Amino acid sequence: MAKAPTAPKSFESAIAELEAIVQEMENGAISLEQALERYQRGANLLKHCQETLQAAEQRVRQLENDVLAPLNPAEDMRDQE
């Protein structure tokens, strides 16, 4: 019986784990079965990250009342002068 995957503690920890999985798979020092397990874990982590980013985007839209101003760093620098 397979154990349920544990949820990452944070977005940053999910990204770090994804990076470790990619590096481990690129090194090629794991068996096919381990690679399949890592791939599945990576897919779950990716889904978690996407959902976290979507929730953050929704929160920003709520904070900005759905009016997101385009970012123009050059214009912001002129305003400070």
Helices and strands as residue ranges (DSSP letters): H 11-27, H 32-63, H 73-80
